[in-house]
Amino acid sequence: MNRFFNVDGKLFTFLSKLCDMLIVSVLWTLFSIPLITMGAASAALYHTVHKSIFQNEGYITSTFWRSFRSSLKQGVLLTLLAFGLGAFCVASYLFFTAEGQNQVFVILYFALFILALLFLLILILYGFPVLSRFYMSFSGILKTSVALAVTRAGFTLLLLFIFLLCASMCLLAPVLLTFLPACYQLAAERLIEPAFQKALDAKEKADHPEESEDQEEPETPEEPETSEKPEEPGA
């Protein structure tokens, strides 16, 4: 019983993680208020869940802030792209549901609507996690996101279900924004991170084929354009 209530026991560990989830969810909500910064905030949320909650590295607030700052530029571009895709989806929907439209245009607008919606969902599900974990060009983030969604279709459908469930719950009860964002990223981290690790391992073996046979756990590649983002000093 004493171990259970010890500061290093299961109860306090659980309560500490729960508090961390509340803090990072509130941070994500606050940093997303300007809307244009929502992408960088989402990348910081994933990064903080991965580093601080799962790996127990660094503090919640400082880890979130450093990730937000490093992801801000590309995060804004991804957010603008997401907003653009969303607006295109709305416009396409209005076109193919309008009365008196030519059947050919209805089919065309419907096809464009589906394509834009799929790309928007892929961007939301994978784009920001990729941004949070790797140094990549803007086009590289998009290509990697699409590749992950296609090659891991089953996980993508599960991730989409969890995302839609959490999003709908937050719309019905906005107070859940203080907790559910971190819950979603906990599930996303468990589903996405194995693919990230496989990519890192494969690249390490390709870069150092002579060492791959002697190392059970290859080191993280250091090339800045495709390498994993290191934790900044002071974490």
Buried (B, 14 or more C-beta within 10 A) or exposed (E): EEEEEEEEEEEEEEEEBEEBBBBBBBBBBEBBEEEEBBBBBBBBBBBBBBBBBBEEEBBBEBBBBBBBEBBBEBBBBBBEBBBEBBEBBEEBBEBBEEEEBEEEEBEBBBEBBEBBBBBBBBBBBBBBBBBBBBBBEBEBBBEBBBBBBEEBEEBBEEBBEBBEBBBEBBEEEEEBBBBBBBBBBBBBBEBBBEBBEEBBBEBBBEBBEEEBEEEEEBEEBEEEEBBBBEBEEEE
